[in-house]
Amino acid sequence: MDYDRTAMPAAYDTGRAHAPDVLEHWLATIESHIPRSGVRQIVDLGCGTGRMSGPLAERYDAEVVGIDPSADMLAQARAKSWPAGVRFEQGAAEAVPLADSCCDFVFLSMVFHHIADKAAAARECRRLCRANGYVGLRQPSREQIPDYAYLSYFPSVEGIAAARLPARQTVMDAFIQAGFVSVARVAVDHQLAPNWADYVEKLSHRADSFLTSIPDAEFSAGLARMRNEIPQRPADVPVPSKIDLFVFQAAA
């Protein structure tokens, strides 16, 4: 998807923001598989508005380069305040404008399914990684589609997601064939919102590539149905999901 042809860059942070406890859960999970020791430079590949770039820099006390093909997403990222050592460059995952062996950790968050040539992107990750460097992918997998909380409200999403999302084995094969060893694959519990009302409000910004791909009438109708259910939904029950975390390590 070409984000610069949509309204998503301006709405992305509002519609996809992580609560502090959710972000901490992800950082702790990532660190449990990719230790801080030895990580000095990180490439946040497909960084978007940079929502993980700064937190990764702080967690690992590392320099972070965010790479994204979207000029509008990068404009949002550059407008924020960041820790020292965080910068952003425009580029595609299949041809990253950085030197060989420039980092210890390449991170991809919710982006691998947007990459046209996944094998080329995996090879680029191997080129960027130093010996024993890591790749971490926070990535929805095709196997998780039936559990999407909004699926019954937007029926066209199922086919779109099935066509776009990679199966778990597809992700594994791409990186193993590029010269990585699989370290871990875990389905991480992820809180979409603290309650149904907040979830509906997030979705209303349509900062979701699947929702931007369905007809406007279907989106409006589905959102109206979800809003009508708010009074019947408990205010203290979070909306859960699971997102896969894949971890690979480059050979020495």
C-alpha positions as CSV (number, residue, x, y, z in Angstrom):
1,M,0.0,0.0,0.0
2,D,1.2,3.5,-0.9
3,Y,0.5,5.4,2.4
4,D,1.2,8.7,0.7
5,R,-2.0,8.2,-1.3
6,T,-4.1,7.8,1.8
7,A,-5.0,9.9,4.9
8,M,-3.4,7.3,7.2
9,P,-0.1,9.1,8.0
10,A,-1.9,11.9,9.9
11,A,-4.3,9.5,11.7
12,Y,-1.8,6.7,12.3
13,D,-0.6,7.6,15.8
14,T,-4.1,8.3,17.0
15,G,-5.6,5.2,15.5
16,R,-2.7,2.8,16.4
17,A,-1.3,4.2,19.6
18,H,0.0,1.8,22.2
19,A,-0.8,2.4,25.9
20,P,2.3,2.6,28.1
21,D,1.7,-0.9,29.6
22,V,1.2,-2.4,26.2
23,L,4.4,-0.9,24.9
24,E,6.3,-2.1,27.9
25,H,4.9,-5.6,27.4
26,W,6.3,-5.6,23.9
27,L,9.7,-4.2,24.8
28,A,10.1,-6.7,27.6
29,T,9.1,-9.6,25.3
30,I,11.5,-8.4,22.6
31,E,14.3,-8.1,25.1
32,S,13.7,-11.6,26.4
33,H,14.8,-12.9,23.0
34,I,17.2,-10.2,21.9
35,P,19.4,-9.2,24.8
36,R,20.6,-5.6,25.3
37,S,24.2,-6.6,25.5
38,G,25.9,-6.2,22.1
39,V,23.1,-4.1,20.5
40,R,24.5,-0.7,19.7
41,Q,22.9,0.1,16.4
42,I,19.3,-0.7,15.4
43,V,17.5,-0.4,12.1
44,D,13.7,0.1,12.4
45,L,12.7,-1.1,9.0
46,G,9.3,0.2,7.9
47,C,9.3,2.6,10.9
48,G,6.2,4.6,9.8
49,T,5.7,7.5,12.2
50,G,8.5,6.1,14.5
51,R,6.3,4.8,17.2
52,M,8.8,2.0,18.0
53,S,12.0,3.9,17.1
54,G,12.3,6.0,20.2
55,P,11.3,3.3,22.7
56,L,13.8,0.9,21.1
57,A,16.6,3.5,21.4
58,E,15.8,4.0,25.0
59,R,15.4,0.3,25.9
60,Y,18.7,-0.7,24.3
61,D,20.6,2.5,24.8
62,A,21.3,2.3,21.1
63,E,21.4,4.4,18.0
64,V,18.3,3.9,15.8
65,V,17.8,4.6,12.1
66,G,14.2,4.5,11.0
67,I,13.6,3.6,7.3
68,D,10.3,4.0,5.5
69,P,9.3,4.5,1.9
70,S,6.5,7.0,2.8
71,A,7.5,10.6,2.8
72,D,4.3,11.5,4.7
73,M,4.9,8.9,7.4
74,L,8.5,10.1,7.8
75,A,7.3,13.7,8.1
76,Q,5.1,12.7,11.0
77,A,8.1,10.9,12.6
78,R,10.5,13.8,12.1
79,A,8.1,16.3,13.7
80,K,8.4,14.5,17.1
81,S,11.0,14.8,19.8
82,W,13.4,11.9,20.0
83,P,16.3,10.7,22.1
84,A,19.8,11.5,20.8
85,G,20.9,9.0,18.2
86,V,17.5,8.5,16.5
87,R,17.2,9.6,12.9
88,F,15.1,8.8,9.8
89,E,15.8,8.0,6.2
90,Q,13.5,7.3,3.2
91,G,14.0,3.9,1.6
92,A,12.4,0.6,0.6
93,A,12.9,-2.6,2.5
94,E,14.2,-4.3,-0.6
95,A,16.9,-1.6,-1.1
96,V,17.9,0.0,2.2
97,P,20.1,3.1,1.8
98,L,22.6,1.9,4.5
99,A,26.0,0.3,4.5
100,D,26.7,-3.4,4.9
101,S,27.0,-4.8,8.4
102,C,25.8,-1.5,9.9
103,C,23.7,-2.8,12.8
104,D,23.2,-5.4,15.4
105,F,19.4,-5.6,15.2
106,V,16.8,-5.0,12.5
107,F,13.3,-4.6,13.7
108,L,10.2,-4.8,11.5
109,S,6.8,-3.9,13.2
110,M,3.5,-4.7,11.4
111,V,5.2,-4.1,8.0
112,F,6.4,-7.4,6.5
113,H,3.0,-8.0,4.7
114,H,3.3,-4.7,3.0
115,I,6.7,-5.6,1.4
116,A,6.3,-6.7,-2.3
117,D,9.5,-8.7,-2.5
118,K,9.8,-10.4,0.9
119,A,12.8,-12.6,-0.1
120,A,14.7,-9.4,-1.2
121,A,13.8,-7.7,2.1
122,A,15.1,-10.7,4.1
123,R,18.3,-10.6,2.1
124,E,18.7,-6.9,2.9
125,C,18.2,-7.6,6.6
126,R,21.1,-10.1,6.3
127,R,23.2,-7.6,4.5
128,L,22.6,-5.0,7.2
129,C,23.2,-7.3,10.2
130,R,26.6,-7.9,11.6
131,A,27.7,-11.5,12.5
132,N,25.4,-12.8,15.3
133,G,23.0,-9.8,14.7
134,Y,19.3,-10.2,15.1
135,V,16.1,-9.6,13.2
136,G,12.8,-9.2,15.1
137,L,9.5,-9.2,13.3
138,R,6.3,-8.1,15.1
139,Q,3.9,-9.5,12.5
140,P,0.3,-10.6,12.1
141,S,0.1,-14.0,10.5
142,R,-2.5,-15.5,8.2
143,E,-3.3,-18.1,10.9
144,Q,-4.6,-15.3,13.2
145,I,-7.2,-13.8,10.9
146,P,-10.2,-15.8,12.4
147,D,-9.5,-14.1,15.8
148,Y,-9.7,-10.5,14.6
149,A,-12.1,-8.7,16.9
150,Y,-13.7,-6.6,14.1
151,L,-14.0,-9.4,11.5
152,S,-17.7,-9.9,11.7
153,Y,-18.4,-6.2,11.3
154,F,-16.3,-5.8,8.1
155,P,-16.7,-9.0,6.2
156,S,-14.6,-8.0,3.2
157,V,-11.5,-7.8,5.5
158,E,-11.2,-11.6,5.7
159,G,-10.4,-12.0,2.0
160,I,-8.1,-9.0,1.9
161,A,-6.2,-10.1,5.0
162,A,-5.9,-13.7,3.6
163,A,-4.4,-12.3,0.4
164,R,-1.9,-10.0,2.1
165,L,-0.8,-11.6,5.3
166,P,2.0,-14.2,5.1
167,A,1.6,-17.6,6.7
168,R,4.0,-18.3,9.5
169,Q,6.0,-20.7,7.5
170,T,6.4,-18.1,4.7
171,V,8.0,-15.7,7.1
172,M,10.3,-18.5,8.5
173,D,11.3,-19.6,5.0
174,A,12.2,-16.1,3.8
175,F,14.7,-15.5,6.6
176,I,16.2,-18.9,6.8
177,Q,16.8,-18.9,3.1
178,A,18.5,-15.5,3.5
179,G,21.0,-16.9,6.0
180,F,19.4,-16.6,9.4
181,V,18.7,-19.1,12.1
182,S,15.3,-19.1,13.7
183,V,15.6,-18.3,17.4
184,A,11.9,-17.9,18.4
185,R,8.3,-17.6,17.2
186,V,5.8,-16.6,19.9
187,A,2.2,-15.5,19.7
188,V,2.3,-12.4,22.0
189,D,-0.8,-11.3,23.8
190,H,-1.6,-7.8,22.7
191,Q,-4.3,-5.4,24.1
192,L,-5.9,-3.5,21.2
193,A,-7.8,-1.2,23.6
194,P,-8.8,-1.1,27.3
195,N,-12.5,-1.5,26.4
196,W,-14.9,-1.8,23.5
197,A,-15.6,2.0,23.4
198,D,-12.0,2.9,23.1
199,Y,-11.5,0.2,20.5
200,V,-14.3,1.6,18.4
201,E,-12.9,5.1,18.7
202,K,-9.5,3.8,17.5
203,L,-11.0,2.1,14.5
204,S,-13.0,5.2,13.6
205,H,-9.7,6.9,12.5
206,R,-9.4,4.1,9.9
207,A,-5.6,3.9,10.4
208,D,-5.7,0.2,9.4
209,S,-4.6,-0.8,5.9
210,F,-7.3,-3.5,5.7
211,L,-10.0,-1.0,6.7
212,T,-8.9,1.5,4.1
213,S,-9.2,-1.2,1.5
214,I,-12.9,-2.0,2.0
215,P,-15.8,0.1,0.5
216,D,-16.7,3.3,2.5
217,A,-20.2,2.1,2.9
218,E,-19.1,-1.2,4.5
219,F,-16.8,0.7,6.8
220,S,-19.5,3.1,7.9
221,A,-22.1,0.4,8.4
222,G,-19.7,-1.8,10.4
223,L,-18.5,1.1,12.6
224,A,-22.2,2.0,13.3
225,R,-22.9,-1.5,14.4
226,M,-19.9,-1.5,16.7
227,R,-20.9,1.9,18.2
228,N,-24.4,0.5,18.8
229,E,-23.0,-2.2,21.0
230,I,-21.0,0.1,23.3
231,P,-23.7,0.3,26.0
232,Q,-23.9,-3.5,26.2
233,R,-20.1,-3.9,26.5
234,P,-18.3,-3.8,29.9
235,A,-16.2,-0.8,30.4
236,D,-13.5,-2.7,32.2
237,V,-12.9,-5.6,29.7
238,P,-10.0,-5.1,27.3
239,V,-10.1,-6.1,23.6
240,P,-7.5,-8.7,23.1
241,S,-5.5,-10.1,20.2
242,K,-2.4,-12.0,19.4
243,I,0.5,-10.9,17.2
244,D,3.4,-13.1,16.3
245,L,7.0,-12.2,17.2
246,F,9.6,-13.9,15.1
247,V,13.3,-13.7,16.1
248,F,16.1,-14.7,13.8
249,Q,19.9,-14.5,14.2
250,A,22.6,-14.1,11.6
251,A,25.3,-16.7,11.4
252,A,28.7,-15.7,12.7
